[in-house]
Amino acid sequence: MNKKILTVVGLLASGGVFAAGPFLTVGDDFKVSLLLDAAVRHDDNVYLSNASEKDDIVFSVAPGISARYGSEMSKTSFTFLLSESFYRYSKHDDELNADLMSFSTGIAHRGEIFKISAGVSFNQYSNSSPVYLPTEVSGMKVDRNVVRANVGGEYSISSKSKIGLGFSWQDNNYRTAGYANSTDFAIPANFYFAITQKIDVSAGIQYRHSKGVRNEDTSTGFAGDKYVFNDLFYNVGVRGELTPKLSGGINVGFTTRDVSKAPTPDMGDTTTFGLSANLGYVFSAKTQMSLRVGNDYGTRTWDGGSQRTLSALLGVQSDLAPQWRVTGSIGWSNTDYMDHSATNGSARVDDYIDLSASVIYLFSETFSAAGGYMLRHNFSNRNLSDFTDNIFSVSVSAKY
């Protein structure tokens, strides 16, 4: 498989599989494109282990297909994306090779009075994915499937006021014994009032129901333990074009967590500061920045219990020249796993940092090559959960 992947990489690098336009066009608005990404990376800690770091060279190819009707400015739009990522390891192929599917689709209608959007996605993750998944003890392979669905709408009740209502659902299913499947759904409701033509203020509440159930694991006594939580996020916010260069939305308030069911007797109801912010800043005509900040409850991966995470992600993209682009991001999160049954008397707390940077060369609108670096580091009060991981990669992307 590695030889086949290298052949594809060579073909892409020669420019033999890209073209100037989409694969299929129907009318002016419906376009279908074929996608192909290929990469080679060196990972010096493939298991994210503290005790015995193992490195590897990973080859990947991800063919896919996308379709789009309309645009974000159209009255009606539709998107579709399907891809399959093939990961092949040079040293740990029997343990870590993976074929991971990714699917998403969405539809939106933007009327003058009523707006509605809906979407569905399915994603498979494993150690091959560049997504850090906290585990009870690092150094093992964990696979999971994630299904998401959402629908939301807004209705204008006057020239300055709107009401919004939504529904979202997510299911995490682990294919690794000893981890917790979890399901949650949320219903947000908001009232918006326009204080200017470009800025809305809001007041709202979100209800969320979460359930975590540990997979069957004959090596422990935790099989089938269940946690059930009911959360309420009371918030006020602002959204829109906040300044000529800053746009996005911020919601602040407080979140209550009611523990309806838990195997740990001393786990009680809790309250935390609630925060959700998503901002974009136009630094110049060639440079844009983004910032996402949040503080919220979640579900522990290994047993379905409660956790609280404060996180921030800063990103930047700059076009240095017509064909040269640089991107970078730095993310930080502090997670209190709220494990009241911890044997050492204190809950696990992690500080996780990821840093990434890449240089991209654009051969055309449909073909590019990139070189990148990623650093992942976890600081934990549990020594076995500390790790450092460095990833160097080169990749090519084509769209036909």
Secondary structure, DSSP 8 states (H G I E B T S, - for coil): -HHHHHHHHHHHHTTTT--SS-SEEETTTEEEEEEEEEEEEEES-TT--SSS---EEEEEEEEEEEEEES-TTSSEEEEEEEEEEEEEESSSHHHH-EEEEEEEEEEEEE-SSEEEEEEEEEEEE-TTSSS----SSSSS---EEEEEEEEEEEEESSSSEEEEEEEEEEEEEESSTTSEEEEEEEEEEEEEEESSSSEEEEEEEEEEEEEEEE---TTSS-TT-EEEEEEEEEEEEEEEE-SSSEEEEEEEEEEEEEEEE-SSTT---EEEEEEEEEEEEE-SSSEEEEEEEEEEEEE-TTT--EEEEEEEEEEEEEEEETTEEEEEEEEEEEEE---TT-TTSS--EEEEEEEEEEEEEEEETTEEEEEEEEEEEEEESSGGG-EEEEEEEEEEEEE-
